[in-house]
Amino acid sequence: MNLILLSPDDLEAEGVARVRDPRRLDHLGRVHRARPGDRLTLGIEGGGIGRGELLSLDTREARFAIDELDQAPPPALPVHLVLALPRPRMLARSLEHATALGVKHITLLHSRRVEKSYWQSPELGDDRIRHHLVLGLEQARDTHLPEISLAKGFRPFVEESLPDLLEKRRGLVAHPGMPHACPRNLTAPTLLLVGPEGGFIDWEIEKLLAAGCEGIHLGPRILRVETAVTALLARLF
């Protein structure tokens, strides 16, 4: 936890915050070994970053005196990530990694090789998604939560949503065997589509390419989804 991310509910009197979340309290005591008087990095959700003094810490709450939170969070990546819904454990890691790298827009997409049972996973609950996004923000010292949307039908996504997403973005679909290597050092707005384990089926690739996406690859190795997402984002931006 490189940043203690405060929500508006954590703020009490002016300049004072109380943290009561058991996970963060455990991390402060067990990992940071924090003691009253220690100064730690704080950030307010959707706002700035600064420092604060730990006033007290026990098993029920931590109290902080907040300095001015006047530092900007790291810049966001200019990318909208469309990720075919992975299995639950892989989804958790992918959300954390993408958030830590600066992705602010993520669409979870159904495709032929996505198991329908994945859409019933508790990991898609609002609280669980938020948990993984917050872990990514804490890791990277960021304060702005990504926006998450669900697209449970591939054809409606391609026909109704994809044209708007591509209107002001360069569309890239990452898939083994595509003709072009993954580009580097992009700065323009980008739409990145990553398939499930096993990849998109041929019909889905045809539809994405016909809609205006470019096919790219990361070389001959076949990677797990969370590895591919991390490698693509690191190389593209």
Backbone bond lengths (Angstrom), bond angles and torsions (degrees), N, CA, C in turn:
res aa  C-N    CA-C-N  psi(-1)  N-CA   C-N-CA  omega(-1)  CA-C   N-CA-C  phi
1 M - - - 1.461 - - 1.521 107.85 -
2 N 1.337 116.87 92.63 1.457 122.00 -178.61 1.524 112.29 -83.57
3 L 1.320 116.34 -7.27 1.466 122.77 179.40 1.522 107.74 -146.60
4 I 1.319 116.30 134.30 1.462 120.35 171.38 1.513 106.24 -91.74
5 L 1.339 115.89 105.50 1.458 121.64 -175.69 1.514 109.47 -86.67
6 L 1.305 116.14 116.37 1.456 122.31 -179.01 1.513 110.39 -95.15
7 S 1.318 115.90 135.88 1.457 120.80 171.94 1.520 108.58 -92.88
8 P 1.343 118.41 163.50 1.467 119.64 176.50 1.528 112.87 -55.83
9 D 1.343 117.54 -30.23 1.463 120.85 179.43 1.519 112.49 -68.51
10 D 1.341 117.32 -19.60 1.466 120.55 179.48 1.524 112.62 -79.50
11 L 1.319 117.66 -16.43 1.455 121.51 -176.24 1.520 110.14 -83.87
12 E 1.338 116.38 133.29 1.465 120.31 178.45 1.521 109.12 -121.27
13 A 1.313 117.90 -112.68 1.461 119.09 177.54 1.523 109.12 -63.71
14 E 1.319 115.14 157.56 1.464 119.36 -177.95 1.525 110.46 -55.72
15 G 1.320 114.86 123.79 1.452 119.63 178.60 1.509 115.20 83.65
16 V 1.351 118.01 6.37 1.460 121.58 -179.86 1.519 109.39 -127.19
17 A 1.336 116.29 138.33 1.464 121.58 176.08 1.520 108.93 -129.59
18 R 1.341 115.01 146.96 1.463 121.71 175.65 1.522 108.53 -121.74
19 V 1.320 116.39 127.33 1.459 123.08 177.87 1.522 108.11 -108.03
20 R 1.333 116.20 124.24 1.469 120.19 -178.77 1.537 112.56 -121.71
21 D 1.308 116.91 2.24 1.459 120.90 -179.75 1.526 109.87 -68.82
22 P 1.347 119.34 123.58 1.473 120.89 -176.82 1.523 113.60 -58.31
23 R 1.332 118.13 -37.29 1.468 119.82 -178.85 1.517 110.88 -62.51
24 R 1.323 116.45 -46.52 1.462 118.97 -178.36 1.529 111.48 -69.75
25 L 1.329 116.69 -37.23 1.465 119.19 177.36 1.523 110.87 -62.52
26 D 1.334 116.78 -42.61 1.456 120.47 178.67 1.530 110.55 -62.68
27 H 1.326 116.30 -41.19 1.462 119.77 -179.02 1.528 110.63 -66.60
28 L 1.315 116.91 -41.46 1.456 119.89 179.03 1.530 111.34 -60.72
29 G 1.339 116.59 -42.38 1.452 119.40 -176.94 1.511 113.68 -80.49
30 R 1.348 116.94 -43.86 1.459 120.51 -171.49 1.524 112.64 -85.32
31 V 1.347 117.40 -39.92 1.467 120.91 -176.21 1.533 111.12 -94.11
32 H 1.328 116.90 -54.67 1.464 119.64 179.67 1.532 112.34 -72.71
33 R 1.352 116.30 -24.66 1.465 120.91 -173.84 1.521 110.09 51.54
34 A 1.332 113.88 44.49 1.462 120.67 -174.70 1.526 110.74 -70.80
35 R 1.308 115.03 148.18 1.458 122.96 177.71 1.529 108.56 -133.14
36 P 1.333 117.54 152.45 1.469 119.27 175.75 1.527 111.13 -51.81
37 G 1.313 114.75 134.82 1.460 121.26 -176.07 1.518 113.06 102.17
38 D 1.354 117.24 -19.91 1.467 119.78 177.31 1.518 110.23 -67.31
39 R 1.328 115.05 147.91 1.453 120.63 177.29 1.528 108.17 -110.33
40 L 1.322 115.41 128.95 1.458 122.03 -173.49 1.519 109.94 -129.04
41 T 1.325 115.29 161.15 1.463 121.21 179.01 1.520 109.87 -82.49
42 L 1.335 115.65 126.58 1.467 122.64 -179.39 1.516 109.75 -121.70
43 G 1.314 115.76 155.03 1.461 121.32 172.69 1.512 109.26 -147.65
44 I 1.312 116.26 149.87 1.458 121.06 177.60 1.515 108.88 -102.71
45 E 1.296 116.58 132.91 1.461 121.09 -176.91 1.530 110.57 -53.55
46 G 1.336 115.39 123.33 1.454 121.12 -179.19 1.514 113.96 79.93
47 G 1.334 117.81 4.19 1.458 120.12 -175.75 1.507 113.23 -131.43
48 G 1.335 115.04 -144.40 1.451 121.01 -171.72 1.519 113.79 -92.19
49 I 1.335 114.11 178.70 1.458 123.38 -177.02 1.525 108.26 -125.17
50 G 1.320 116.56 145.86 1.459 121.14 177.10 1.512 110.56 -164.01
51 R 1.311 115.53 -149.89 1.461 120.45 -178.37 1.523 109.14 -125.95
52 G 1.318 115.01 159.89 1.447 119.88 177.34 1.518 110.29 -151.45
53 E 1.315 116.03 154.70 1.464 121.88 178.64 1.519 109.86 -98.02
54 L 1.322 116.03 130.05 1.462 121.21 175.89 1.524 108.49 -73.90
55 L 1.330 116.32 117.23 1.458 121.29 -179.24 1.520 111.96 -87.77
56 S 1.351 115.71 -38.37 1.462 119.65 -179.96 1.513 109.12 -158.67
57 L 1.328 115.97 154.48 1.464 121.85 179.23 1.514 109.03 -151.87
58 D 1.330 116.14 125.10 1.465 121.83 170.97 1.517 108.10 -143.64
59 T 1.305 117.91 -168.16 1.462 121.36 -176.34 1.517 112.94 -72.80
60 R 1.314 118.01 -10.50 1.468 121.35 -177.40 1.517 113.38 -102.58
61 E 1.336 118.08 -35.07 1.454 119.78 -176.69 1.518 111.15 -163.66
62 A 1.336 113.58 161.38 1.461 121.98 169.75 1.520 107.48 -122.79
63 R 1.327 116.19 139.48 1.462 121.58 178.09 1.518 109.16 -116.64
64 F 1.343 114.46 136.80 1.460 121.17 -178.38 1.527 110.18 -126.66
65 A 1.314 115.57 141.45 1.461 121.71 164.97 1.525 106.51 -95.52
66 I 1.336 116.44 119.46 1.465 121.36 -170.99 1.525 110.34 -94.04
67 D 1.323 115.71 129.59 1.460 120.19 167.37 1.528 108.29 -77.32
68 E 1.295 115.86 -179.35 1.458 119.84 177.64 1.534 110.25 -65.77
69 L 1.331 115.88 127.54 1.473 120.90 179.60 1.519 107.85 -93.22
70 D 1.321 115.34 79.54 1.460 120.26 -169.64 1.529 113.97 -111.91
71 Q 1.336 117.65 5.82 1.457 119.85 177.87 1.524 110.18 -93.92
72 A 1.327 116.53 137.91 1.463 120.87 179.27 1.526 110.18 -77.07
73 P 1.319 118.19 146.10 1.465 120.22 174.42 1.520 110.63 -69.98
74 P 1.333 118.49 167.97 1.468 120.49 178.36 1.524 110.85 -59.59
75 P 1.333 117.79 150.87 1.467 119.84 179.72 1.519 111.46 -66.54
76 A 1.334 115.26 146.88 1.462 121.20 177.88 1.524 110.57 -76.45
77 L 1.316 116.23 154.19 1.458 120.44 172.67 1.530 109.22 -76.50
78 P 1.329 117.89 145.07 1.466 120.72 179.81 1.529 111.60 -82.83
79 V 1.327 116.54 59.29 1.461 119.66 -172.78 1.521 110.61 -141.62
80 H 1.316 114.55 142.75 1.456 122.72 167.69 1.521 105.90 -109.97
81 L 1.328 116.49 117.62 1.455 121.90 -177.22 1.522 109.84 -93.72
82 V 1.341 115.86 124.04 1.463 121.49 173.15 1.521 106.31 -108.46
83 L 1.309 115.31 115.05 1.457 121.31 -172.73 1.525 109.74 -120.07
84 A 1.342 116.57 117.83 1.455 119.11 173.09 1.529 107.82 -58.73
85 L 1.321 116.61 130.71 1.459 121.47 -168.73 1.529 111.23 -56.63
86 P 1.331 118.21 116.03 1.468 120.52 178.63 1.532 110.51 -81.05
87 R 1.345 114.58 171.95 1.456 118.27 172.89 1.523 108.63 -62.57
88 P 1.346 117.77 156.33 1.466 120.88 -166.86 1.519 115.78 -53.59
89 R 1.334 119.31 -47.09 1.467 118.97 -178.09 1.524 111.13 -64.66
90 M 1.319 116.31 -36.98 1.460 120.06 178.97 1.529 110.70 -71.00
91 L 1.330 116.97 -33.72 1.463 120.83 176.07 1.518 110.13 -60.28
92 A 1.328 116.67 -45.81 1.457 120.75 -178.75 1.521 110.84 -58.00
93 R 1.312 116.78 -48.63 1.469 120.03 -178.70 1.523 111.00 -66.89
94 S 1.324 117.37 -39.23 1.464 120.35 -178.70 1.517 111.01 -64.27
95 L 1.331 117.71 -41.68 1.458 120.77 178.61 1.529 110.89 -63.46
96 E 1.321 116.37 -43.22 1.467 119.63 -179.52 1.522 111.16 -64.53
97 H 1.342 116.74 -45.17 1.462 119.92 -178.10 1.536 111.29 -66.26
98 A 1.325 116.82 -45.42 1.468 119.79 -179.11 1.524 111.04 -62.93
99 T 1.329 116.49 -40.48 1.463 120.13 179.14 1.519 110.88 -65.22
100 A 1.327 117.22 -43.78 1.465 120.40 179.73 1.521 111.36 -61.83
101 L 1.332 117.61 -31.46 1.460 121.22 -178.98 1.530 113.05 -82.40
102 G 1.329 117.70 -9.49 1.464 119.87 173.93 1.511 115.82 107.62
103 V 1.329 118.82 14.79 1.466 120.73 176.82 1.525 108.58 -75.22
104 K 1.336 117.01 133.20 1.461 121.15 -177.58 1.530 113.58 -116.01
105 H 1.328 117.44 -5.67 1.461 120.94 178.28 1.522 108.07 -137.36
106 I 1.331 116.36 120.06 1.460 121.85 -178.53 1.524 108.65 -131.92
107 T 1.329 115.90 127.74 1.466 121.68 171.97 1.519 108.35 -112.05
108 L 1.322 116.21 126.88 1.462 122.01 175.15 1.518 107.88 -95.58
109 L 1.326 115.61 123.25 1.469 122.43 -166.76 1.524 111.01 -117.30
110 H 1.324 115.54 142.13 1.462 120.06 170.98 1.526 109.19 -86.78
111 S 1.333 115.36 141.09 1.456 121.09 172.89 1.523 108.00 -143.77
112 R 1.328 116.69 175.03 1.460 120.67 -171.56 1.527 112.48 -57.34
113 R 1.331 117.28 -39.41 1.458 120.55 -175.87 1.526 113.61 -90.27
114 V 1.314 117.51 8.88 1.468 121.25 172.85 1.528 108.25 -86.53
115 E 1.315 117.62 123.31 1.458 121.11 177.13 1.529 109.38 -64.92
116 K 1.340 115.81 131.16 1.469 119.22 -179.02 1.521 112.05 -60.90
117 S 1.322 116.83 -27.52 1.469 120.17 -179.60 1.527 111.90 -65.75
118 Y 1.336 117.13 -22.70 1.462 118.95 -179.72 1.528 111.52 -61.40
119 W 1.338 116.60 -31.16 1.458 120.13 -178.52 1.525 112.19 -70.72
120 Q 1.327 117.73 -12.21 1.466 121.40 177.49 1.524 111.99 -97.26
121 S 1.316 117.47 2.75 1.458 120.89 -175.24 1.527 111.83 -67.32
122 P 1.321 117.70 140.42 1.471 120.26 172.83 1.530 112.95 -58.68
123 E 1.341 117.32 -21.59 1.464 119.66 179.43 1.523 112.42 -65.09
124 L 1.334 117.72 -15.28 1.465 120.61 177.33 1.527 112.23 -90.68
125 G 1.318 117.05 -0.98 1.460 119.09 175.09 1.520 110.95 -66.61
126 D 1.309 116.40 150.13 1.465 120.48 -176.62 1.523 112.10 -56.22
127 D 1.329 117.22 -41.41 1.461 120.29 -177.71 1.524 111.10 -66.61
128 R 1.342 117.10 -39.79 1.458 119.84 -178.70 1.534 110.89 -70.58
129 I 1.336 116.43 -42.37 1.470 118.57 177.33 1.524 109.86 -60.45
130 R 1.311 116.75 -46.07 1.468 119.70 179.57 1.527 110.63 -59.34
131 H 1.319 116.77 -41.22 1.467 120.84 179.81 1.527 110.53 -55.66
132 H 1.323 116.91 -47.37 1.469 119.68 -177.49 1.529 111.38 -70.61
133 L 1.314 117.37 -36.02 1.467 119.60 177.20 1.531 110.67 -64.85
134 V 1.322 116.82 -41.71 1.460 120.43 179.60 1.522 111.03 -64.20
135 L 1.333 117.42 -39.69 1.461 119.85 176.52 1.527 110.92 -59.40
136 G 1.328 116.66 -41.22 1.459 119.80 177.35 1.514 112.54 -64.57
137 L 1.335 117.02 -41.06 1.462 120.43 178.47 1.519 111.24 -65.01
138 E 1.330 116.81 -43.45 1.467 120.16 -179.71 1.527 110.98 -61.90
139 Q 1.320 115.97 -38.80 1.460 119.73 179.83 1.529 111.34 -62.57
140 A 1.323 116.63 -43.01 1.465 121.54 -172.50 1.527 113.86 -95.59
141 R 1.332 117.86 1.97 1.462 122.13 -174.94 1.525 110.57 56.09
142 D 1.306 114.35 56.33 1.461 122.36 178.01 1.525 107.24 -121.12
143 T 1.329 116.70 162.16 1.467 120.16 -177.46 1.525 113.79 -127.66
144 H 1.340 117.84 -7.78 1.462 120.70 -173.97 1.524 110.61 -102.15
145 L 1.322 116.13 114.07 1.459 121.09 -179.63 1.523 110.98 -68.97
146 P 1.334 117.23 139.33 1.467 119.58 173.42 1.527 111.18 -67.32
147 E 1.323 114.77 156.97 1.462 121.27 171.39 1.526 108.63 -91.86
148 I 1.327 116.65 130.99 1.461 122.22 -178.20 1.522 108.74 -115.08
149 S 1.330 116.77 130.83 1.457 121.36 174.33 1.521 109.29 -128.90
150 L 1.330 116.21 153.20 1.458 122.77 -178.43 1.517 109.57 -112.79
151 A 1.308 116.61 132.52 1.474 122.69 176.33 1.524 106.98 -123.50
152 K 1.326 116.59 98.19 1.462 121.01 -171.50 1.519 113.47 -88.55
153 G 1.315 117.63 1.82 1.459 121.26 175.91 1.516 110.04 -132.58
154 F 1.326 117.87 126.39 1.459 120.02 -177.65 1.523 111.27 -69.10
155 R 1.334 117.71 -48.71 1.465 119.63 -178.00 1.526 112.15 -61.21
156 P 1.344 119.82 -47.94 1.476 118.09 176.49 1.529 112.90 -58.71
157 F 1.328 116.61 -35.96 1.464 118.78 178.26 1.519 110.45 -62.86
158 V 1.339 117.28 -47.91 1.460 121.09 -177.59 1.523 111.27 -65.41
159 E 1.315 117.12 -40.96 1.457 120.44 -174.46 1.522 113.67 -83.20
160 E 1.332 117.65 -31.33 1.458 119.76 -172.19 1.534 113.54 -109.23
161 S 1.320 117.19 -37.25 1.472 120.11 -174.28 1.521 113.42 -99.27
162 L 1.321 116.82 -39.05 1.460 120.15 -173.46 1.528 113.45 -60.63
163 P 1.346 120.11 -41.67 1.480 118.15 179.66 1.523 113.14 -57.11
164 D 1.337 117.13 -40.25 1.462 119.68 178.78 1.526 111.17 -68.23
165 L 1.327 117.37 -40.18 1.455 120.58 -179.82 1.527 111.52 -64.47
166 L 1.325 116.62 -32.77 1.463 121.23 -178.11 1.522 113.33 -85.60
167 E 1.325 117.09 -8.41 1.471 119.76 -173.68 1.527 111.35 -58.73
168 K 1.325 117.51 -40.21 1.459 119.93 -178.13 1.528 111.66 -124.64
169 R 1.332 116.69 21.04 1.460 121.08 -179.10 1.521 110.70 -132.67
170 R 1.308 115.45 152.53 1.459 122.05 171.10 1.525 108.53 -85.96
171 G 1.319 117.33 121.17 1.451 121.18 -176.78 1.517 111.92 -90.64
172 L 1.328 116.57 127.56 1.462 122.52 178.99 1.528 108.52 -127.36
173 V 1.307 117.08 125.11 1.462 120.78 174.97 1.518 107.85 -110.76
174 A 1.332 115.71 119.86 1.459 121.51 -178.06 1.525 108.71 -90.59
175 H 1.337 115.29 122.16 1.465 120.11 -175.17 1.523 108.44 -159.10
176 P 1.338 118.13 136.83 1.469 119.51 179.44 1.533 111.47 -57.93
177 G 1.322 115.87 140.48 1.456 120.80 176.84 1.514 115.20 86.42
178 M 1.331 118.38 1.45 1.454 120.26 177.35 1.535 109.30 -69.58
179 P 1.338 117.06 157.70 1.478 119.32 -169.71 1.516 114.93 -74.55
180 H 1.341 118.92 -22.10 1.463 119.73 -171.42 1.530 110.91 -117.63
181 A 1.322 115.43 141.29 1.460 120.44 174.71 1.525 109.61 -70.37
182 C 1.297 115.26 152.81 1.468 120.70 178.93 1.524 109.61 -57.89
183 P 1.325 118.24 126.71 1.477 119.82 178.38 1.522 111.44 -70.52
184 R 1.311 115.61 172.52 1.463 121.28 -177.76 1.526 111.15 -128.15
185 N 1.325 114.11 155.34 1.468 123.27 168.24 1.521 112.71 55.50
186 L 1.329 116.38 47.06 1.461 120.02 176.77 1.523 110.20 -76.55
187 T 1.314 115.58 149.05 1.462 120.99 175.07 1.521 111.85 -125.51
188 A 1.318 117.00 -17.72 1.461 120.81 -177.94 1.537 110.33 -80.27
189 P 1.339 117.64 156.10 1.472 120.61 177.48 1.525 110.92 -56.57
190 T 1.322 115.09 135.50 1.460 121.43 -171.79 1.523 110.28 -134.44
191 L 1.313 115.42 144.68 1.466 122.77 171.01 1.521 106.64 -112.05
192 L 1.334 117.25 118.13 1.460 122.26 -178.24 1.519 109.25 -112.35
193 L 1.342 116.26 122.47 1.460 121.58 179.79 1.521 109.54 -111.46
194 V 1.332 116.22 128.46 1.463 122.71 -178.61 1.522 108.02 -126.56
195 G 1.324 116.13 129.56 1.454 120.98 -176.43 1.522 113.55 -80.99
196 P 1.331 116.55 -178.29 1.460 121.89 -179.58 1.527 110.94 -84.13
197 E 1.320 116.69 -177.84 1.460 119.98 170.30 1.531 107.97 -57.86
198 G 1.312 116.56 129.43 1.461 120.16 -174.36 1.512 113.09 92.87
199 G 1.338 117.66 -13.31 1.452 121.69 176.02 1.517 113.96 81.64
200 F 1.322 115.53 172.81 1.459 121.57 171.47 1.527 108.70 -68.66
201 I 1.319 116.95 150.32 1.461 119.42 172.82 1.526 108.99 -77.85
202 D 1.335 116.62 165.70 1.470 121.04 -174.79 1.524 111.80 -57.46
203 W 1.324 117.88 -42.20 1.463 121.07 -179.01 1.521 110.98 -61.39
204 E 1.339 117.20 -39.66 1.463 120.56 179.58 1.523 110.74 -67.14
205 I 1.316 116.69 -41.05 1.470 119.83 177.11 1.525 110.15 -61.63
206 E 1.317 117.11 -43.57 1.469 120.67 179.14 1.518 110.83 -58.72
207 K 1.320 117.08 -43.36 1.463 120.84 -179.31 1.530 111.35 -65.73
208 L 1.320 116.97 -41.26 1.464 120.36 -179.55 1.520 111.39 -67.34
209 L 1.317 116.90 -41.75 1.462 120.12 178.30 1.525 111.14 -67.33
210 A 1.344 116.21 -39.79 1.461 119.91 178.97 1.525 111.45 -64.53
211 A 1.319 116.89 -28.45 1.468 120.80 179.90 1.523 112.30 -76.80
212 G 1.333 116.85 -12.13 1.460 119.52 177.49 1.506 115.15 118.89
213 C 1.333 117.87 5.39 1.457 120.33 177.42 1.526 110.52 -79.86
214 E 1.313 116.05 153.98 1.465 122.72 174.83 1.527 108.71 -102.80
215 G 1.333 116.70 138.02 1.452 120.62 177.50 1.517 111.69 -86.42
216 I 1.332 116.86 129.12 1.467 121.58 179.23 1.521 109.43 -131.02
217 H 1.339 116.03 162.45 1.456 120.40 178.64 1.518 109.83 -139.81
218 L 1.339 115.90 165.37 1.457 122.50 178.88 1.527 112.11 -109.37
219 G 1.330 116.52 16.01 1.452 119.33 -178.94 1.517 111.13 107.44
220 P 1.323 117.12 -171.41 1.460 120.86 -171.94 1.520 114.70 -77.84
221 R 1.312 119.28 -14.24 1.458 120.45 -177.31 1.527 111.00 -77.67
222 I 1.322 116.05 141.06 1.461 121.90 175.16 1.521 107.69 -97.03
223 L 1.323 116.78 120.74 1.458 122.64 -172.25 1.521 111.52 -109.69
224 R 1.317 115.28 152.96 1.462 119.72 169.93 1.526 108.98 -64.28
225 V 1.333 114.77 157.62 1.463 119.20 -174.07 1.521 111.37 -58.39
226 E 1.349 117.55 -50.07 1.463 117.98 -175.65 1.520 111.57 -66.54
227 T 1.348 117.68 -29.82 1.458 120.45 175.37 1.522 110.69 -69.79
228 A 1.334 116.36 -43.41 1.462 120.28 -179.97 1.531 111.37 -63.64
229 V 1.323 117.10 -42.41 1.467 120.31 179.68 1.529 110.35 -60.58
230 T 1.322 116.39 -46.92 1.464 120.56 179.98 1.529 111.33 -62.99
231 A 1.336 116.50 -44.67 1.459 120.44 -178.82 1.538 111.00 -64.95
232 L 1.310 116.77 -41.54 1.469 120.72 -179.42 1.520 110.98 -63.64
233 L 1.332 116.60 -48.00 1.467 119.70 -177.84 1.513 111.06 -64.99
234 A 1.333 117.21 -40.39 1.458 120.12 -180.00 1.525 111.28 -65.86
235 R 1.314 117.16 -35.38 1.466 119.93 -178.85 1.528 111.49 -80.21
236 L 1.312 117.22 -39.93 1.463 120.33 -176.68 1.526 112.03 -67.57
237 F 1.335 116.85 -37.24 1.462 119.39 -170.62 1.530 112.47 -124.33
